[in-house]
Amino acid sequence: MLDGMLKTELDGDVEHNAVQGEQSSIQERVVEMQRRFRELEERDRRRRIENVEFGHPGLTEEEYQQAIDMCNGDDLHALDSLTGPNSSQILEAVRLAIPPKPRPDSGLTTRTVRRATTWVASRQAGQQTGERHFKSKLSGLLPVERRSLKLSTANPFSSSCVSAPLSAFLPPRKKRGRPRKKPCPDAESKENSESHDYKRVDSWSTGDESSSCSESDANVKIESGDPLDDLQGDDRQPIQPTPSNAPLSEGHLSPPNALHGLGVTFPFKLPTIPVTLISLGRIAHLEQAEWWADPSKSLYYHPFPLGLHTERFAWGRLFDSHILSNPKSGNPIFRVVDRDSGDYRDGATATEAWTLWCKDAAGREGTRASGPLYFGFSDPILQLLIRRTLFLESKSEVCGSPS
């Protein structure tokens, strides 16, 4: 019985030793496999480093060590200092020297290095693009200009002395832009300048002037020099307008001697815009035109006299502009009449009346005209005539027109 017990114990020890031996052999094999795996990784890493050194023979050992230090130290700010000729090779070495899984003590990832590599590559590509652009511009210059440009950029002394930029040596570019559409004729159009001749204030002259407007466009006579000089005298007093009961439909002509002090006679060509003043009209009081106090109609106001009559050419036709009075409400009516056909457009303001004609001529609704310009209110000489002849004792008694 004792022998049996000893035999059983010996068999258990043998089995236990066998299990321990098997476990130790497994651990040894695992350690061996890990060692071989590390050797393979190291050999693969060295092979990649050798490929980098073989592919970039200009990369020195110090530059390669700089790349390794950037990998180990996670020095991303060092990428900004890579300005040498081998900066791309250093970044390539950084990209290849990093293992697929970085070390735990390093936060530098492959994505970060790839982004840095892309940044350096884009900067180099931008420099190359700028050089190609400079060469293409240089090829289009004349030989003398090309030689002067090379001398100014090659010599540091001359380049520091030259103050003109590079664009000064290049041929001027042609401006590209869409031409502006002019649905309505302006004051400086060719059509108006041919059909209605006018002169500036500084070029007034005495003598006969021929015009194709009509027989009513008489000569402009200057009896006392420049009208603006009359404002400097203190002995000049405002001339009271001569009352007239003539209906506005028949025309209200200003008295001939009312403007004698200013040295102008009617019809009078305005000096700054192609408009002929036929009649200056008479004053209008505020109580006769309450609509003028409405600020929603316009932001700019021009004084106007009832009975004002001007004419001008537009679209090859002669138009008469009148300021009439509504007998029922007393509000003014701005009327623009085509002299040939007799057709007219009425508006509550000067701009509204001329805008209706512009819409008909242009054929679209988005057209607008300047009423003070087409009626003649914006001319300083017309404003001078109104102030010198039609103003009463106070300016508050003068009616105005929204533009």
C-alpha positions as CSV (number, residue, x, y, z in Angstrom):
1,M,0.0,0.0,0.0
2,L,2.9,2.3,0.8
3,D,4.4,1.5,-2.5
4,G,1.3,2.4,-4.3
5,M,1.1,5.7,-2.6
6,L,4.7,6.6,-3.4
7,K,4.1,5.6,-7.0
8,T,1.1,7.9,-7.3
9,E,3.0,10.8,-5.7
10,L,5.9,10.3,-8.1
11,D,3.6,10.2,-11.1
12,G,2.0,13.5,-9.9
13,D,5.4,15.2,-9.6
14,V,6.4,14.1,-13.1
15,E,3.2,15.4,-14.5
16,H,3.6,18.7,-12.6
17,N,7.2,19.1,-13.8
18,A,6.0,18.4,-17.3
19,V,3.5,21.1,-17.2
20,Q,6.0,23.6,-15.7
21,G,8.5,22.7,-18.4
22,E,5.9,23.2,-21.1
23,Q,5.0,26.6,-19.7
24,S,8.6,27.7,-19.5
25,S,9.2,26.6,-23.0
26,I,6.2,28.6,-24.2
27,Q,7.5,31.7,-22.4
28,E,10.9,31.3,-23.9
29,R,9.4,31.0,-27.4
30,V,7.3,34.2,-26.8
31,V,10.4,36.1,-25.7
32,E,12.2,34.8,-28.7
33,M,9.4,35.9,-31.0
34,Q,9.3,39.4,-29.4
35,R,13.1,39.7,-29.8
36,R,12.9,38.7,-33.4
37,F,10.0,41.1,-34.0
38,R,12.0,44.0,-32.6
39,E,14.9,43.0,-34.7
40,L,12.7,43.0,-37.8
41,E,11.3,46.5,-36.9
42,E,14.8,47.9,-36.3
43,R,16.1,46.4,-39.5
44,D,13.1,47.8,-41.4
45,R,13.6,51.2,-39.8
46,R,17.3,51.2,-40.7
47,R,16.5,50.1,-44.2
48,R,14.1,53.1,-44.6
49,I,16.8,55.4,-43.2
50,E,19.3,54.0,-45.6
51,N,16.8,54.6,-48.4
52,V,16.4,58.2,-47.3
53,E,20.2,58.8,-47.2
54,F,20.6,57.1,-50.5
55,G,17.8,59.1,-52.1
56,H,19.0,62.4,-50.7
57,P,22.8,62.4,-50.8
58,G,22.8,66.1,-49.9
59,L,21.3,65.4,-46.4
60,T,24.1,65.6,-43.9
61,E,24.3,63.8,-40.6
62,E,23.6,66.9,-38.6
63,E,20.5,67.6,-40.7
64,Y,19.3,64.0,-40.2
65,Q,20.0,64.3,-36.4
66,Q,17.9,67.4,-36.4
67,A,15.0,65.5,-38.0
68,I,15.4,62.7,-35.3
69,D,15.4,65.3,-32.6
70,M,12.2,66.8,-34.0
71,C,10.6,63.4,-33.9
72,N,11.7,62.6,-30.3
73,G,11.2,66.1,-28.8
74,D,7.9,66.9,-30.6
75,D,9.3,70.3,-31.6
76,L,6.7,71.5,-34.0
77,H,8.0,75.1,-33.8
78,A,11.3,73.9,-35.4
79,L,9.4,73.5,-38.7
80,D,9.3,77.2,-39.1
81,S,13.1,77.4,-39.1
82,L,13.5,75.1,-42.0
83,T,14.4,77.6,-44.6
84,G,17.5,76.1,-46.1
85,P,17.8,74.3,-49.4
86,N,17.5,70.9,-47.7
87,S,14.3,71.6,-45.8
88,S,12.2,69.3,-47.9
89,Q,14.8,66.5,-47.4
90,I,14.7,67.0,-43.6
91,L,10.9,66.8,-43.6
92,E,11.1,63.7,-45.7
93,A,13.5,62.1,-43.3
94,V,11.2,63.0,-40.4
95,R,8.3,61.4,-42.2
96,L,10.2,58.2,-42.9
97,A,12.0,58.0,-39.6
98,I,8.8,57.9,-37.5
99,P,7.6,54.3,-37.0
100,P,3.9,53.5,-37.7
101,K,3.1,53.7,-34.0
102,P,4.9,56.6,-32.3
103,R,6.4,56.2,-28.9
104,P,4.2,56.8,-25.8
105,D,6.3,59.7,-24.7
106,S,5.9,61.6,-28.0
107,G,2.8,63.4,-29.2
108,L,4.0,63.8,-32.8
109,T,1.9,61.8,-35.1
110,T,2.2,60.9,-38.8
111,R,-0.7,63.2,-39.6
112,T,1.0,66.2,-38.0
113,V,4.3,65.5,-39.9
114,R,2.3,65.1,-43.2
115,R,0.7,68.4,-42.6
116,A,4.0,70.0,-42.0
117,T,5.4,68.4,-45.2
118,T,2.5,69.7,-47.2
119,W,3.0,73.2,-45.8
120,V,6.7,73.2,-46.9
121,A,5.8,71.8,-50.3
122,S,3.1,74.5,-50.8
123,R,5.5,77.2,-49.8
124,Q,8.1,76.0,-52.3
125,A,5.5,75.6,-55.0
126,G,4.4,79.3,-54.4
127,Q,8.0,80.4,-54.8
128,Q,8.3,78.5,-58.0
129,T,5.1,79.9,-59.3
130,G,6.3,83.5,-58.5
131,E,9.5,82.8,-60.3
132,R,7.7,81.5,-63.4
133,H,5.4,84.5,-63.3
134,F,8.3,86.9,-63.1
135,K,10.0,85.2,-66.1
136,S,6.9,85.3,-68.2
137,K,6.5,89.1,-67.5
138,L,10.2,89.6,-68.2
139,S,9.9,87.9,-71.6
140,G,7.2,90.4,-72.6
141,L,9.4,93.5,-72.0
142,L,11.5,95.3,-74.4
143,P,15.3,94.5,-74.4
144,V,16.2,97.8,-72.8
145,E,13.5,97.5,-70.1
146,R,14.5,93.8,-69.5
147,R,18.2,94.8,-69.1
148,S,17.4,97.7,-66.6
149,L,15.1,95.4,-64.6
150,K,17.8,92.7,-64.3
151,L,20.4,95.3,-63.2
152,S,18.1,96.7,-60.6
153,T,17.2,93.4,-59.1
154,A,20.7,91.8,-59.3
155,N,22.8,94.6,-57.9
156,P,21.9,95.1,-54.2
157,F,23.0,98.8,-54.3
158,S,20.9,99.6,-57.3
159,S,17.9,97.6,-56.0
160,S,18.0,99.6,-52.8
161,C,18.2,102.9,-54.7
162,V,15.4,102.1,-57.1
163,S,12.1,103.4,-55.6
164,A,9.8,102.4,-58.4
165,P,8.0,99.0,-58.0
166,L,8.1,96.2,-60.4
167,S,4.8,97.2,-61.9
168,A,6.5,100.4,-63.2
169,F,8.6,98.4,-65.6
170,L,5.7,96.2,-66.8
171,P,3.4,97.2,-69.7
172,P,0.1,98.6,-68.5
173,R,-2.8,96.3,-68.5
174,K,-6.0,97.0,-70.3
175,K,-8.9,97.7,-68.0
176,R,-11.7,95.3,-68.5
177,G,-15.2,96.3,-67.5
178,R,-18.7,96.4,-68.8
179,P,-19.8,99.7,-70.4
180,R,-22.4,101.7,-68.5
181,K,-25.8,101.9,-70.0
182,K,-27.2,105.3,-70.6
183,P,-30.9,105.1,-71.2
184,C,-31.4,108.8,-70.9
185,P,-29.2,111.5,-72.5
186,D,-27.0,113.4,-70.2
187,A,-25.8,116.9,-70.3
188,E,-22.5,116.0,-72.0
189,S,-23.9,113.6,-74.7
190,K,-22.8,113.9,-78.3
191,E,-26.4,114.3,-79.4
192,N,-27.0,117.2,-77.1
193,S,-23.7,118.9,-77.9
194,E,-24.4,118.8,-81.6
195,S,-28.0,119.9,-81.5
196,H,-27.8,122.4,-78.6
197,D,-24.5,124.3,-78.4
198,Y,-23.6,126.0,-75.1
199,K,-20.7,127.6,-73.4
200,R,-19.2,127.7,-69.9
201,V,-19.3,130.6,-67.6
202,D,-15.6,131.5,-68.2
203,S,-16.1,131.4,-72.0
204,W,-19.0,133.9,-72.5
205,S,-18.6,136.2,-75.4
206,T,-20.6,138.8,-77.2
207,G,-21.8,138.2,-80.7
208,D,-24.1,136.1,-82.8
209,E,-24.3,132.3,-82.2
210,S,-26.2,130.0,-84.5
211,S,-28.1,127.0,-83.1
212,S,-30.4,124.4,-84.5
213,C,-32.9,124.5,-81.6
214,S,-35.5,127.0,-82.9
215,E,-35.8,130.6,-83.9
216,S,-36.6,131.5,-80.2
217,D,-33.0,130.7,-79.2
218,A,-31.8,134.3,-79.5
219,N,-28.3,135.6,-78.8
220,V,-27.0,135.8,-75.3
221,K,-26.0,139.4,-74.6
222,I,-23.7,140.3,-71.8
223,E,-24.1,144.1,-71.1
224,S,-22.1,144.5,-67.9
225,G,-19.5,141.7,-67.9
226,D,-19.7,138.6,-65.6
227,P,-23.1,138.5,-63.8
228,L,-21.4,137.1,-60.7
229,D,-19.6,140.4,-60.2
230,D,-22.9,142.2,-59.5
231,L,-23.3,140.3,-56.2
232,Q,-20.2,142.0,-54.7
233,G,-21.7,145.5,-54.7
234,D,-23.6,146.8,-51.7
235,D,-25.6,149.3,-53.7
236,R,-27.4,146.5,-55.6
237,Q,-30.9,146.0,-54.3
238,P,-33.3,143.1,-55.2
239,I,-35.5,144.1,-58.1
240,Q,-39.2,143.7,-57.4
241,P,-41.0,141.5,-59.9
242,T,-43.5,143.1,-62.2
243,P,-47.0,141.7,-61.5
244,S,-48.7,140.0,-64.3
245,N,-52.2,138.6,-64.6
246,A,-51.7,136.7,-67.8
247,P,-52.8,133.0,-67.6
248,L,-49.9,130.5,-67.4
249,S,-51.2,128.5,-70.3
250,E,-50.4,131.5,-72.6
251,G,-46.9,131.9,-71.1
252,H,-45.7,134.3,-68.5
253,L,-42.7,136.2,-69.7
254,S,-40.5,138.1,-67.3
255,P,-40.2,141.9,-67.8
256,P,-37.3,142.8,-70.1
257,N,-35.9,145.4,-67.7
258,A,-36.2,143.1,-64.6
259,L,-32.9,141.4,-65.4
260,H,-31.2,144.5,-66.8
261,G,-28.9,144.7,-63.8
262,L,-27.6,141.2,-64.4
263,G,-26.9,141.8,-68.1
264,V,-29.0,138.9,-69.6
265,T,-31.9,138.8,-72.0
266,F,-34.4,136.1,-72.8
267,P,-34.2,133.5,-74.3
268,F,-31.0,132.7,-72.3
269,K,-28.8,129.6,-72.7
270,L,-27.7,128.3,-69.3
271,P,-23.9,128.0,-69.2
272,T,-23.4,124.6,-67.5
273,I,-26.2,122.4,-68.9
274,P,-27.8,122.4,-72.4
275,V,-31.0,124.1,-71.4
276,T,-32.5,127.4,-72.7
277,L,-34.4,129.6,-70.3
278,I,-37.5,131.1,-72.1
279,S,-39.4,132.5,-69.1
280,L,-38.4,132.9,-65.5
281,G,-42.0,133.0,-64.1
282,R,-43.2,134.6,-60.9
283,I,-42.9,133.9,-57.2
284,A,-45.1,131.4,-55.4
285,H,-46.0,131.5,-51.7
286,L,-46.0,128.7,-49.3
287,E,-49.7,128.7,-48.7
288,Q,-50.2,128.1,-52.4
289,A,-48.1,124.9,-52.4
290,E,-48.5,122.9,-49.2
291,W,-47.3,119.8,-50.9
292,W,-43.7,121.1,-50.7
293,A,-43.6,120.5,-46.9
294,D,-43.9,116.7,-47.4
295,P,-40.4,115.4,-46.7
296,S,-41.1,112.0,-48.2
297,K,-40.9,113.2,-51.7
298,S,-37.3,114.1,-51.9
299,L,-34.2,115.0,-49.8
300,Y,-33.0,117.9,-51.8
301,Y,-35.1,121.0,-52.5
302,H,-34.7,123.7,-55.2
303,P,-36.7,126.9,-55.3
304,F,-38.9,127.2,-58.3
305,P,-41.1,130.0,-59.7
306,L,-44.5,129.3,-61.2
307,G,-44.5,130.0,-64.9
308,L,-40.9,128.8,-65.5
309,H,-40.4,127.7,-69.1
310,T,-37.3,126.0,-70.3
311,E,-36.4,123.9,-73.4
312,R,-33.9,121.3,-74.2
313,F,-33.1,118.5,-76.8
314,A,-33.5,114.9,-75.8
315,W,-33.7,111.7,-78.1
316,G,-33.5,113.9,-81.2
317,R,-36.6,116.0,-80.2
318,L,-37.2,119.4,-78.6
319,F,-39.0,119.3,-75.2
320,D,-40.6,122.3,-73.4
321,S,-40.6,122.1,-69.6
322,H,-43.3,124.2,-67.8
323,I,-44.3,124.8,-64.2
324,L,-48.0,125.3,-64.1
325,S,-50.5,125.8,-61.3
326,N,-53.5,123.6,-60.6
327,P,-56.5,126.0,-60.5
328,K,-58.4,123.8,-58.0
329,S,-55.8,122.8,-55.4
330,G,-53.2,125.5,-56.1
331,N,-50.4,122.9,-56.2
332,P,-47.8,123.2,-59.0
333,I,-47.9,120.9,-62.0
334,F,-44.6,120.0,-63.7
335,R,-45.3,119.4,-67.4
336,V,-42.9,118.3,-70.1
337,V,-44.2,118.7,-73.7
338,D,-42.9,117.3,-77.0
339,R,-43.0,120.4,-79.3
340,D,-43.4,118.4,-82.5
341,S,-46.2,116.0,-81.5
342,G,-47.7,118.0,-78.7
343,D,-47.7,115.0,-76.3
344,Y,-46.9,115.8,-72.7
345,R,-46.3,114.2,-69.3
346,D,-47.4,115.7,-66.0
347,G,-45.9,115.0,-62.6
348,A,-46.0,116.2,-59.0
349,T,-42.3,116.8,-59.2
350,A,-39.8,117.7,-61.9
351,T,-38.2,114.3,-61.6
352,E,-41.5,112.5,-62.0
353,A,-42.3,114.3,-65.2
354,W,-39.0,113.6,-66.9
355,T,-38.8,110.0,-65.6
356,L,-42.0,109.2,-67.4
357,W,-40.4,110.4,-70.7
358,C,-37.3,108.4,-69.9
359,K,-39.3,105.2,-69.3
360,D,-41.0,105.6,-72.6
361,A,-37.8,106.3,-74.5
362,A,-35.8,103.5,-72.8
363,G,-38.6,100.9,-72.8
364,R,-38.1,99.7,-69.2
365,E,-39.3,100.6,-65.8
366,G,-35.9,100.9,-64.0
367,T,-35.1,104.2,-65.6
368,R,-34.8,107.5,-63.7
369,A,-34.0,111.1,-64.7
370,S,-32.8,114.1,-62.7
371,G,-35.6,116.6,-62.6
372,P,-33.5,119.6,-61.5
373,L,-30.9,118.8,-64.2
374,Y,-33.5,118.5,-67.0
375,F,-35.6,121.5,-65.9
376,G,-32.5,123.6,-65.3
377,F,-32.8,124.1,-61.5
378,S,-29.3,122.8,-60.8
379,D,-27.6,125.5,-62.9
380,P,-26.0,128.1,-60.6
381,I,-26.8,131.0,-62.9
382,L,-30.5,130.1,-62.9
383,Q,-30.4,130.0,-59.1
384,L,-28.7,133.4,-59.2
385,L,-31.5,134.8,-61.4
386,I,-34.2,133.5,-59.1
387,R,-32.5,135.0,-56.0
388,R,-31.8,138.4,-57.6
389,T,-35.2,138.9,-59.3
390,L,-37.9,136.9,-57.7
391,F,-37.1,136.8,-54.0
392,L,-39.3,138.9,-51.8
393,E,-38.5,140.4,-48.4
394,S,-37.9,137.0,-46.8
395,K,-36.7,133.7,-48.1
396,S,-39.4,131.9,-46.2
397,E,-41.9,133.3,-48.6
398,V,-40.3,131.5,-51.5
399,C,-41.8,128.2,-52.6
400,G,-39.5,125.3,-53.5
401,S,-39.7,122.1,-55.4
402,P,-38.6,118.7,-54.4
403,S,-36.3,117.2,-56.9
